[in-house]
Amino acid sequence: MKQDLIVAYIDGGSRGNPGPSGYGVRIENQGGSIIDEIKGSVGVTTNNVAEYEALLAALNYLKEKNFTNVIVRSDSQLLVKQMTGKFKVKHPNLKPLYVKARILVGELGLVEFQHIPREKNFFADRLANEAMDEISLPLPSNTLSDDETSTPAIGNKVIGLQGTVLSIGIDIESIDRIDTLLKQYGDRFCKRIFTDEELVYSFKRKHPAQHLAGRFSAKEAAMKALGTGRSQGVLWRDVEVIRDSGPPALCFRGKALEVFSSIGATRSVMSITHSGDWALAEVIFLS
C-alpha cells in the first residue's frame, strides 16, 4: 500500500557566510496541513552547510516517523542539483554531509527533490531565522539607519533607558520577499499583517517594501520578546510600529498588551535597520 505523500520544506542560512547559522524544516501533508516544524542552530558556518544541515534534519525526522513517500522542497539550487546528480559535490565541507544525505535517502524509499522560489519557502526560512536569532548578538547602535533608529519608548513617548531588561527579541526579513508578497497578494497580505497607520506611512515612502519589511521584523521581534511568537492569541496587528515624528515606537493592543503587562514590562526599546536586501529589528522590554 502506497503511503500518503509528505512534503518537507527546508532552509538554512548564515549571517556573515560564514557566520551564526541555523536551519528550519516544515513538514506538511499533501494537502498543505502542517505535521511538524523543526529548527536548530549549527554554530558558525556557511549558507551551504546550513542548507545541508536542514536537509539532514528533515531526512532524519522522516526516517524516524517512517515516512517513505516524500517531496523535499528547497530554495537552494545548489543543494537540489547536487542531490539530483546534476552538480558534483566538490567542496570538502559539503562532501560528508552529502554522503550522509544520500544514505538517508536510500533508506527512506521514494524521495523527490524540487527547487522552489524563496517566497514559497516562507515558513522554513522563518524557522531558520529564529534558530539564528538564538546565537546572534544584537547589533551595535552605530549600525542603525538614520531614518529608523528608535530610542526607548512606549506608545509614542520617548523615555530614558532605565530599568531591568526582561526580554530581548531580534528578527531579520528580506525586503525583496516582502516586495514579492505585496505584488502577489496585495491587500490580502497587507491587511492581515499591518495596521492602517503602518500602511499609510510606508506607502508614502519611495520604497514601501523597505519600511514594511522593517515593521514586519519589528512585529516578529516583539512577539519573540513577549515569549509567544505568533500564538497564544497574539495577532500581527496587535503589535504596531508608530511614527508621527521623531523615532518609531511600539504600541501594543489586545492579547499582546495583556502579555506585555503580565510579564512586568512597562517600557520597550526598539531599533530597525536596513542593509542591502535585509531589514533587521531588535526589541527590548524593560521593567
Number of C-alpha atoms within 10 A of each C-alpha: 3 6 11 11 16 20 23 25 26 32 32 34 29 24 18 12 15 16 18 24 31 34 32 31 31 23 24 18 15 13 9 10 10 13 12 12 16 18 25 22 23 22 16 19 19 21 23 21 26 29 27 22 27 28 28 21 19 24 25 15 17 20 15 10 9 12 18 19 17 24 19 21 24 28 21 20 14 17 24 20 16 14 20 13 10 11 13 12 19 9 9 8 13 17 14 12 16 20 13 14 21 14 11 17 21 10 13 18 14 14 19 15 17 17 16 16 12 17 16 15 19 15 17 27 27 21 23 27 28 25 23 30 22 15 16 16 10 14 14 7 11 8 12 18 14 12 13 20 19 24 19 24 22 18 16 18 14 18 13 10 14 10 12 10 15 15 18 21 25 30 25 26 25 23 24 17 18 22 18 15 18 17 11 11 10 12 13 11 14 17 13 11 21 22 17 13 13 19 17 12 15 19 13 9 11 9 12 18 22 25 25 26 27 28 28 27 26 30 30 26 26 32 27 20 21 25 17 14 17 13 9 11 13 20 18 19 20 19 26 25 23 18 17 10 7 14 21 27 26 25 18 19 15 13 15 23 16 12 20 21 15 11 15 12 20 14 24 28 24 27 24 28 24 23 13 9 12 17 24 24 29 24 28 21 26 19 15
